[in-house]
Amino acid sequence: MDSLYIVMPAYNEEANIFGVIDSWYSVLEGMSPDSRLVVADSGSEDATHNILLKYKSKHPQLEILEKTEKQHGPKVIALYDYAIQNNADYIFQTDSDGQTNPKEFAAFWELRNDYDGIFGNRTVRGDGKSRAFVEKVVCFLLKLYFKVRVPDANAPFRLMKTSVVKKYLYKLDKDYNLPNIMMTTYFSYYGERLTFKEISFKSRKAGKNSINIPKIFKIGWKALGDFRRLKKDMKQSQ
C-alpha cells in the first residue's frame, strides 16, 4: 500500500487545532500503517502545542515537529524534508486553520497514479477579495518570470509524489518563505505530470491569521528578487 504523509504547519491555532487534527487524522483510516499526520508547531504562544501533545498520546500516527523555524514557509520545507527522510510515497500538504475540507481529499487520492502532483484550485475563496487578488498577482508574476501558466500557485491543498518533491525541494533555502509557490512552479516548468482540481476554501472560523496583507506585500517584494535568482539557477541547470 502507498504510504501517505499529511503535513501541516501550525502557529497559535488553539481555537482550531483539535477539530482540524481530528478530521484529518481520520483520513489515515485504511491507509498504509506507515502513513502519518505530521504537524510542525514551533513558536506557538498559546495552547496549540499542549493540545497536540494530548492528542498524540492516544493517536500513534500523529507526529509533531518542534524544532523548526517559526515562519510558515520554513515549516513547510521542514515537513517536506521529514516526509522524504521517512520514505513516504506521497505527501499531502494542507494548513491547520480549518479552511480546507478533508472530505475533498479522496478525489485527489484517486488520481495519484495519473499525476505527479495534484494541486488545489480555489475558484471561490472565503478569505476575502484582497487575498484572491494577491494570488492573481502571484500567478501573473510566475507567468512573467518563469513562463508558466497556473490558476492557483499557493493553495494549501496539494498531493505530490515524494520522489518528485525530492527533485526540487533542496533547490530552496531552508528558510525560504514561499516553498509551495515554487514547488508549483517547478512542477510546471519542468513538465511534471500535474493537474489542478477545484476545491472549496472556507473563511477562518476562529483564531487570527499570522500573515496579514502588509506582511504579504513585504514577503512579495522580497520574492521578486528571489524569483530572479531562482530563474537564473533554473536556466543554468538546463
ZIGIBEL-V322410 format. One record per pair of residues at least 12 apart in sequence whose ideal C-beta (glycine too) atoms are under 10 Angstrom apart, sorted by sequence separation. I is the first residue (numbers start at 0). GAP is how many residues later the second one is. If there is no record, write none. Layout:
i->(I,I)
gap->(GAP,GAP)
//
This chain:
i->(7,24,40,51,78,107,137,138,140,170,183,7,23,38,52,64,67,79,91,121,138,168,51,64,67,78,137,138,164,167,168,171,5,23,48,135,137,138,167,170,7,20,38,64,91,103,134,135,137,38,48,64,75,91,134,135,167,168,5,20,36,89,134,164,167,5,19,36,62,75,89,134,163,166,167,91,99,131,133,134,166,5,164,167,5,16,36,41,89,99,157,163,164,167,3,4,37,38,39,40,41,42,62,71,88,98,130,159,163,166,3,16,35,36,37,38,39,40,41,153,155,159,167,5,35,36,37,38,39,40,41,42,152,153,154,157,166,12,34,35,36,37,38,39,41,42,43,90,91,93,98,153,157,160,163,3,16,32,33,35,36,37,38,39,40,41,42,92,98,124,152,153,159,2,3,12,32,39,41,42,89,98,122,152,153,163,0,1,2,4,5,6,7,8,9,10,11,16,17,39,41,120,121,122,152,153,154,157,163,0,1,2,3,4,5,6,7,8,9,10,13,16,17,20,24,30,96,120,121,124,152,153,163,0,2,3,4,5,6,7,8,9,10,11,12,13,14,16,20,27,118,119,120,149,152,160,0,1,2,3,4,5,6,7,8,9,10,11,13,14,15,16,28,39,41,42,118,119,121,151,152,159,160,0,1,2,3,4,5,6,7,8,9,10,11,12,13,14,16,17,21,27,41,118,121,0,9,10,11,12,13,16,17,20,24,27,39,40,118,119,120,121,149,159,176,10,11,12,13,15,16,20,39,118,119,121,149,152,11,13,17,24,38,39,41,118,119,120,145,147,157,10,13,17,21,24,39,119,147,149,9,12,13,16,20,23,39,118,119,147,149,157,158,176,9,12,39,117,118,119,141,145,147,148,157,37,38,117,118,137,140,141,144,145,147,156,9,20,37,116,117,118,146,147,154,157,176,177,181,188,9,39,116,117,138,141,145,146,147,154,156,176,177,180,184,188,115,116,117,137,141,145,152,155,156,176,37,51,114,115,116,149,151,154,156,177,181,185,189,37,114,115,138,150,155,176,177,180,181,184,188,35,114,134,137,141,149,151,154,176,180,184,35,111,115,116,137,141,150,151,175,189,37,47,110,111,112,115,116,177,181,185,189,107,111,114,115,151,176,177,184,188,35,37,107,108,175,107,115,33,35,104,106,33,34,37,103,172,9,33,34,104,171,175,5,9,33,34,36,40,99,101,5,6,8,31,39,99,100,31,34,38,98,99,4,6,31,98,171,8,10,30,96,170,10,94,95,8,10,93,94,118,8,9,92,93,94,170,8,92,93,170,8,10,92,93,118,8,9,26,91,92,93,118,8,91,92,116,167,170,7,8,26,90,91,92,116,6,7,8,23,90,91,118,6,8,89,90,116,118,131,8,23,89,90,116,130,6,7,89,90,115,116,6,23,88,89,92,114,5,6,87,88,89,90,122,4,19,87,88,90,115,120,123,125,126,4,6,19,20,22,26,86,87,89,90,115,116,117,118,120,122,123,124,125,126,127,6,19,23,25,26,85,115,116,117,118,119,120,121,122,123,124,125,126,127,4,5,19,22,24,82,87,114,115,116,117,118,119,120,121,122,123,124,125,126,4,19,22,23,26,30,83,90,114,115,116,117,118,119,120,121,122,123,124,125,130,137,144,3,4,15,16,18,19,22,26,82,83,113,114,115,116,117,119,121,125,133,136,140,144,2,15,16,19,21,22,75,79,114,118,119,120,130,132,136,4,6,15,16,23,83,84,113,119,127,144,145,4,5,12,14,15,19,26,79,82,83,114,126,129,130,133,137,140,144,2,4,12,14,15,82,129,133,136,140,143,144,2,3,4,5,6,7,8,10,11,12,71,80,110,145,146,2,3,4,5,6,7,8,9,10,12,79,80,83,127,130,133,137,141,144,145,1,2,3,4,5,6,7,8,9,10,79,82,83,92,110,129,133,140,144,1,2,3,4,5,6,7,8,9,92,107,0,1,3,4,5,7,8,79,80,145,7,79,80,107,144,79,92,106,106,107,7,76,79,90,106,75,76,80,103,103,104,76,103,5,75,76,77,103,76,102,73,76,100,5,72,73,76,79,99,100,72,73,75,76,78,79,98,99,100,3,72,73,75,77,98,99,100,72,73,75,76,98,99,72,73,75,76,79,98,70,72,74,75,97,98,3,68,70,71,72,73,93,96,97,98,67,68,70,71,72,76,96,97,98,1,71,72,75,96,97,3,71,72,96,97,72,94,96,97,1,96,98,1,95,96,96,96,94,71,72,70,71,69,70,72,8,71,7,70,5,3,4,3,1,2,47,1,45,43,42,18,18,15,14,15,14,15,16,12,14,15,13,14,12,13,14,12,11,12,10,11,11,12,10,11,10,10,8)
gap->(12,12,12,12,12,12,12,12,12,12,12,13,13,13,13,13,13,13,13,13,13,13,14,14,14,14,14,14,14,14,14,14,15,15,15,15,15,15,15,15,16,16,16,16,16,16,16,16,16,17,17,17,17,17,17,17,17,17,18,18,18,18,18,18,18,19,19,19,19,19,19,19,19,19,19,20,20,20,20,20,20,21,21,21,22,22,22,22,22,22,22,22,22,22,23,23,23,23,23,23,23,23,23,23,23,23,23,23,23,23,24,24,24,24,24,24,24,24,24,24,24,24,24,25,25,25,25,25,25,25,25,25,25,25,25,25,25,26,26,26,26,26,26,26,26,26,26,26,26,26,26,26,26,26,26,27,27,27,27,27,27,27,27,27,27,27,27,27,27,27,27,27,27,28,28,28,28,28,28,28,28,28,28,28,28,28,29,29,29,29,29,29,29,29,29,29,29,29,29,29,29,29,29,29,29,29,29,29,29,30,30,30,30,30,30,30,30,30,30,30,30,30,30,30,30,30,30,30,30,30,30,30,30,31,31,31,31,31,31,31,31,31,31,31,31,31,31,31,31,31,31,31,31,31,31,31,32,32,32,32,32,32,32,32,32,32,32,32,32,32,32,32,32,32,32,32,32,32,32,32,32,32,32,33,33,33,33,33,33,33,33,33,33,33,33,33,33,33,33,33,33,33,33,33,33,34,34,34,34,34,34,34,34,34,34,34,34,34,34,34,34,34,34,34,34,35,35,35,35,35,35,35,35,35,35,35,35,35,36,36,36,36,36,36,36,36,36,36,36,36,36,37,37,37,37,37,37,37,37,37,38,38,38,38,38,38,38,38,38,38,38,38,38,38,39,39,39,39,39,39,39,39,39,39,39,40,40,40,40,40,40,40,40,40,40,40,41,41,41,41,41,41,41,41,41,41,41,41,41,41,42,42,42,42,42,42,42,42,42,42,42,42,42,42,42,42,43,43,43,43,43,43,43,43,43,43,44,44,44,44,44,44,44,44,44,44,44,44,44,45,45,45,45,45,45,45,45,45,45,45,45,46,46,46,46,46,46,46,46,46,46,46,47,47,47,47,47,47,47,47,47,47,48,48,48,48,48,48,48,48,48,48,48,49,49,49,49,49,49,49,49,49,50,50,50,50,50,51,51,52,52,52,52,53,53,53,53,53,54,54,54,54,54,54,55,55,55,55,55,55,55,55,56,56,56,56,56,56,56,57,57,57,57,57,58,58,58,58,58,59,59,59,59,59,60,60,60,61,61,61,61,61,62,62,62,62,62,62,63,63,63,63,64,64,64,64,64,65,65,65,65,65,65,65,66,66,66,66,66,66,67,67,67,67,67,67,67,68,68,68,68,68,68,68,69,69,69,69,69,69,69,70,70,70,70,70,70,71,71,71,71,71,71,72,72,72,72,72,72,73,73,73,73,73,73,73,74,74,74,74,74,74,74,74,74,74,75,75,75,75,75,75,75,75,75,75,75,75,75,75,75,75,75,75,75,75,75,76,76,76,76,76,76,76,76,76,76,76,76,76,76,76,76,76,76,76,77,77,77,77,77,77,77,77,77,77,77,77,77,77,77,77,77,77,77,77,78,78,78,78,78,78,78,78,78,78,78,78,78,78,78,78,78,78,78,78,78,78,78,79,79,79,79,79,79,79,79,79,79,79,79,79,79,79,79,79,79,79,79,79,79,80,80,80,80,80,80,80,80,80,80,80,80,80,80,80,81,81,81,81,81,81,81,81,81,81,81,81,82,82,82,82,82,82,82,82,82,82,82,82,82,82,82,82,82,82,83,83,83,83,83,83,83,83,83,83,83,83,84,84,84,84,84,84,84,84,84,84,84,84,84,84,84,85,85,85,85,85,85,85,85,85,85,85,85,85,85,85,85,85,85,85,85,86,86,86,86,86,86,86,86,86,86,86,86,86,86,86,86,86,86,86,87,87,87,87,87,87,87,87,87,87,87,88,88,88,88,88,88,88,88,88,88,89,89,89,89,89,90,90,90,91,91,92,92,92,92,92,93,93,93,93,94,94,95,95,96,96,96,96,96,97,97,98,98,98,99,99,99,99,99,99,99,100,100,100,100,100,100,100,100,100,101,101,101,101,101,101,101,101,102,102,102,102,102,102,103,103,103,103,103,103,104,104,104,104,104,104,105,105,105,105,105,105,105,105,105,105,106,106,106,106,106,106,106,106,106,107,107,107,107,107,107,108,108,108,108,108,109,109,109,109,110,110,110,111,111,111,112,113,114,138,138,139,139,140,140,146,147,147,148,148,153,155,157,158,159,159,159,160,161,166,167,186,187,188,189,189,190,190,190,191,191,191,192,192,193,193,193,194,195,195,196,196,197,197,198,198,199,200,201)
//
